[in-house]
């Protein structure tokens, strides 16, 4: 007796169709699962056995062989419990129906309930792309799966409910997508109107948000660096449906998608502690899962107290920041996750935090500020488009009863600038100035004569690298976009250069002391 059904496998972000074959023959009672299963798949034998019995069906006390094809790809996780059970029901003739064009995904409890599994969204997309017409998934995964159109999605709560549906006895209603609405600042509790003073820092963050630029905030303790950083998501441009879908896929694979959430509509804000390891940032595990940098995809990765992170952790971000993807190699294979993030870093100017403070004396020994900054490598600093100093807030500003500009007002300007960029780069897959290719930088960052002269003078005096030169041009392009100006002028270049405070400080003094 033989039965076969279709399922879907996931390896990182890569998905593939899996055919579940069940053969039941005479002989010594035995239950074998073959096809490179991991421990969780092998243990499905006991879950399937108990689920069948406790759902009122007969478990065949014969020689059972289940094959997961293709047999040369490692299968992991409990997602094959449900399709294995259905294949056995078909093989034992307890279920007789046409399952062509159908696929099944789900973990089983011993009592026959169908439990939540990770990675359903990319698996449903793969099933649709491979011509599957209907797919049966755990009811707890209904919200995320409903996003996918072109395929019927049936949320299943128990084995009995599924069998009744397949026998046309009690039908399951297919999932319906509630629709996609654009983001709004109503999602965020923290607002820029709460920030007192710090006008230059707020302007720098507006420019960074408009162009997707990486930024470093430098200032003494209590100056508001973390407060500013936590408000960045409230001014980031609205997520497009494509961005929301891609971010949701990552959270789905990582098992971090909130319950009953169909799409991630709020741009992620990830703030790992400085004790995080390099694999924690980039991703890791025997079968690597997304790290913090991928979980922040299309959002913000905030590294507070940057010099306190280990050198290995900081250096692991250099290539992903530049390329927008992170590749992780393990024995199980090489996986690639997207990680197009806005990197926001904050740091004190020295170990005690008060170097250069107007009223408090720095207690660090000579050379300590330079050594503290040296913990952050030059190549990493070079990848940060904007360096901005965040000074101590003055008493008059702190006690001012008048509220600052709201996030909604800032976001309106950011959205306008980002729409200009999306039209400019239409069809290229690039949506912000920060990710322009060198060719695009030459094409779209056209300078007036005065701006070109200022850029040449600054390049020579500051000793800028080629990467820093490109980043200044891209930041200047964003400043011009915020004004709605096509050609980059002196004021745009001047503002962009002001956002390279570490370069200017090295030029002025020869050190950070």
N, C-alpha and C positions, 0 to 999 in steps of 0.2 A: 504494500500500500504506500502511495506516494502523494505528497502534497507540496505545493510551492507558492510562495507569496513574495511580494517585493517590499523592500524597506530602503532606508537611506542611511549611509554612514557619514561621519564627520571626522576629519583629522585636521585640527587647527581650524582655519577658515575654509579648507578644501573639503568639498562634499562629493559623494559618489553613490551611485545606486548599488544596492546589495540584494542579491536574490537568496531567499531563505528556502532551502530544500529540506523536507522531512521524509525519511523513509522508515517505515515500521514493518519489521519482518519477524518470522518465527525464530525462536532461539532463547537463550538465556536472557532474562530481564536485564537490560543495560541501557544507559542513556549517554550517548557520546555527542559532543559538539565539536566539529572540526571547521577549519577555515581560518586559522591563526587567531583564535579568540584570546582575549586577556582574561584575568581572573574574574572580573565582573561578568563577562559574557559566559564563562564556564559555570559560574554559580547560578546562572539563569535556570539551569536544570531544576534546582530545588524550588525556585520561585514559581516556575511554570507548573511543576508537579502539584504544589500546594494550591495554586490559583485555580487549576482545572478542577481539582477535587472539591474545593470550597465554593466553587461557583456552580456545582451540581452536575459536572460532566465527568465522564469516565477517563481515567488516565490509563493508557494501554500498558499492561504489564508484560511487554515484549521487548525485543531488541530495537531501540530507537536510535537512529543516526540523523543528526541535523548538520547540514553543511551551509556555511556562509560564503557565498561566492561574490566576487572573485577571491579565491583562496590565498592569493599572494599578498593581500593587503591586511595589515594588522587591524583587528576589530576591537574596539574598547567601549566600555560603559554598559549600562543596563538597558540601552535603548532597544535592544533586539528581543526583549522578553515577550512583548505583545505579538510581533510577527512570528516568533517561534511557536507560540501557543496556537495561533491561527493556522499555521502550516501543519501542526500536529492534528488539529481538529479536522482539517481537510483530508489528511492522510488516513485518519481513523474513521472517516465517513460520518463523523458527528456534525459536520458542516458541509453542505452541498450547495454551492452557488458559484456564480461566475465572478472571479476576482481580477479579471484582466483590467488593466488600467487603474488598479488600486494599490495603495501602499500603506504600511502600518509602522507606527513609531510609538514606543512607550515602555516604561518600567512597570512591573507588576508587584503588588503587595501579596502576601501569602493568602489574604482573604479575597483577592480578585479585583481590587481597586487598581485603576491605571494612574500611575504617579507621574509627576512633573519630571521632565528631562531637559538637559541643556542643549543648546544649538538647534532648536526646532526651526527657527526662522530661516537660516541658510539651508537647512535640509528640505524644507517645503519649497523653497525657490528652486533647488536642484531637481526635486521631483517634478515640478511644473515644467522646467526646461527640458526634462527627459521624456515628456509626453504623458506623464501620469495625470489622470483625470480627477481622481479623488484620493484623499489621504486622511487616515484616521490617526488622531493625535491625542495626548492626554488633555482633559478638559482644562487643567491649570495652564496649559500653553495656548489656549484659544486666542487670547488677545494678540499675542505677537504673530501667530500664524495667520490671523485674519487679514493682515496687511497685504498678503500676496494675492493678486488677482489671477484669473485664468485657471483656477483649480478649485474644486469643491473640498472644503475642509470640515471634517466632522470631529467635534470634541467628544471624547469618550471618557466616561466616569468609571465604569466597571466592565468586566468581561461579559457578564450577563446582558448588559445593555447593548454591547457591540454585537453579540450573537443574535439578539432579538432583531436588531436593525438589519443584519445580513440575511436573516430569514424572512424579512419583510413583515415582521410581527409588530414592532414598535419603532417607528423611524426616529432618527436623531436629526435635529435641525442643524443645517450647516451654519458655520460661523459667518458673521457679517461684520465687515470693517466699519467702524464708527466714523471714519473720515479723518482727514489730516487738516489741522488748523495751524496757521502760522504762530510762531512763538510770540510772547509778549513779556514786558517787564513785570507783569503781575505774578509771574512765576517766582520772582525773587524777593526775599524779605529785606536783603541789604541793598541800600540805595546810595548813590553818590551824594545825594542832598545831605546825608548825615556827616559828610567829611568836611571838617573845618580847615580853611586855608588850603595849602598844597596845590595852588593853581597850576604851577608849572608841571607838577607830577600828574595832575589830572589831565592836562593837555597832552602830555606824553602818552598816557594810557589811551586817550581817545585816538591818537594817531596810530598807536600799536593795534588797537582793536579794528580800526578802519582798514588797515593793510595786512593784518595777520602777522605783525612783526613780533619777534622775541624781544623781551625787555628785562633789564636788570635794575632793581631799585636798591639804592645804597643810602643808608642813613642810620642815625643813632637809635637805640632802643626807645620805643614809645613815640616815634615820629609818625607812625601810621602806615608803615609799609604793608603789613599783613591786612590791615583794614582796607587799604586801597585795592590790594590784590583780590580779596574776596568779593569785591564789587565789580570786578571786570566782566564776569558772565552777564551781568545786567545791562551792559552796553554793547555786547557782541552782536553782530548782525543775525537776523532770524535764520534758523536752519532751513535749508531747502529739504524737500522730501527725500532726495537722493542722499544728502548728508545724514538725515535722520535715520534712514534705512540702514546705511552702512554702519553707523554708530550702534544701532540696535543689534545688528548681527554680532558685533564684537561682544557686547554685554550678554547676549544670548549664549554664545560659545563659552564665555567665562563663567556663566551661571550667576551673573549679577544683575539680571534684568528684574526690576521690581515686579511684584505680583500684580496681575491684571493690567499691566502696561503694554499697550500695543506698539508704541514707538517712543524712542527717546527724543523728546522735543526740546528739552532744555540742554544747552551745550554743557558737556561734562566739565567739572572742576575737580581735579585730583590733586591732593596735597599730601604726598607721602612724607613720613617722618624721616629725619636725616640719617637714621640708622638703617634705612632700607638698603638691601643688597643690590648688586648689579642685575642679577636675574629678576629681582623684585621689580626693578624699573623696566627692563627690556622684555621680560617674560622668561619663564622657566618651567621646569618639571621634566619628568621622563618623556611625557608627551607635552611639549611646552604650551602653557596657557598664556593668554595676553597679560603683559605686565602693565605697570602704571602708565607708561608712555602710550600704549595702545588704547587703554581704557579712557585716556584723555583725547582720543582722536576726534577732530572737529571741535575741540574745546580747549581748555586751559590746563597745563601741567604746572603747578606752583611748587617751587622748591624754596622753602624758607630756610634761612641760615645756610646759604649755599656752600660756604667753605667747610661746614661741618659734615657734609656728605663725603663718603669715601672717594678716593681718587678713581677707583675702579668703577663705582657707580656713575660718577660724573663723565668719565671717558666713554662709558658704554652708550651715552646719548649722542655723541658727536655725529656718527654716521646717520642714525635715524632722524635727527633734527634736520640734517641736510637733505636726505633722500625722501623723507615722508613715509618710509616703510622700515620695518625692522625684521631681519632674518635671524632665526635661531636654529642652530644645528645641534641635534642630539642623535643618539643611536637609533631612535625610532624614525628619524628623518629630519629634513630641513623644512621649517615652517616660516612663512612670511605673513606678518600682520601689518595693516596700515597704521600710521602714527603721525598724521598731519596735525600737529599741535601748535598752539601758541605757548611758548615756553616763557614763564614768568618767574624770575628769581629775585630773592631779596637777601641782603647781607648787611652786616655792620661794617663800618670802615676799618675796624681793628678788633682784637679780642675783647677788650673792655667795652667797646662800642662808642667811645667818645672822642676819637681822634678828629680834630678839626672842629669840635663843638665850641660855640661862641662863649659859653659860660662854665662848662664843666671840663676839668682837666683830664686828659688822657693819662691813665696809670700804667700803660703798657711800657715795657722796656724798649730802648732804642732798637729800631729795625723791625719791631713786631708788626706794625701795620703792613710793611712790605711783605713780610713772610706770610701774613694772614691772607693777603690778596694772592700771593703766589700759590696758595693751595688750589686755586682755580686756574687751570691751564690756559695759556694764551690762546690756543686753538678754540677752546670752548667759549672764552670771552669774545673771540672774533665772530662767533656764530650768533651772538646776541646783538640784534640790530640797534637797540636803544639802551644807553646807560644813563640813568637819571638820578640825581641826588635828591633825597627826601629830607629836608632839614627839620629841625625841631619846630613845632607849631608855636607861634607867638601867643602870648596871653590874650592880647586883644582879639585875635582871630578865634581863639578857643572859647571866649566868653561872648562872642557875637551871636545875638539871638536870631539873626537872619539866616535862613537855610540856603545851602548852596544849590547849584544847578542840579536838577534831577537826572536820574539815569535815563528816563524816557526822552528828555530833550537831547542828551548826548547821543543816545542810540539812534535818534532820527537822523542826525548828521552822519553817523557811522553807516547806517543803512543806505543813505544816498550815495556816499562815497563807494561803498561796496558794489552797488548796482552799476556804477560807472565801470568798475573793474570787471564785473561779470560780462558786461557788454563788450568791453575791450578784448577780453580773452575768450570770447564765445567760441565753443567748439574745440578748445585746446585742452580741456580738463583742468585748467588752472582758474581759480576764482579770486585770488588776492595778489596784491603786488609783491608780498614777501616771497612768493613761490615762482616769480618770473625766472625764466631761463636766461642765461647770458645774452642770447640772441634777442629775446624780448626786451631785456634791459636796454640794449643798444637802440632798439626800435622805438620804444615807448618813453624812454627817459631822455627826451630832447631838451637841451639846455639853451637858454639865451646866452648871448656873448658874455654878459656880466656874470651869470651863474657859472659858466664854464671857467672863467678866469678865477673866480673864488674857489672853485673845486680844485683847480690846479695848484693854487697857492696853499690850500689846506692840506692837500695830499703831500706836498713837499715838506711843509712845516711839521705836520703831525706824524710823518713816517708811516702812513696808512698802508695796510696790506691790500692786495687786489680784492680780497673778499670784503674788507671794510669799505673800500671804494664803491663796490657794487651795492652794498647794503645802504650806504648814504644816499645813493641815487634812488633806490627803491623807496626809502623813507621819504625823500623829497617828493617822489612821485605821489605818494599817499597824501602828503601835506597839500600838494596842488589839487588832488582830487577832492579833498575836503573843501577847497575853495571853488571847485568846479572849473579850474583853469587847465587848459590843455598843455601849455608849455611851462617847463620848470624855470622859475625866475630866481633872482638872488635871495629873496626872502625865504623861499622854500628850501634852497640849499643851506642857507644860514641856520634855519631852524633844525634841519636834519643834522648838521655838524654839531650843534649845541647838545644833541642827544648822544654824543660820543664822549661823555665826561671823562672816562678813564683814559682815552687817547689824548685828550687835551691836558689832563693832569700829568701824564708822563712827559708831554712836551714842555709844559711850564716848569717842571721841577726836576725832571730826570728820574723821579721815583714817586712812590705814593706817600712818602713821608712829608 
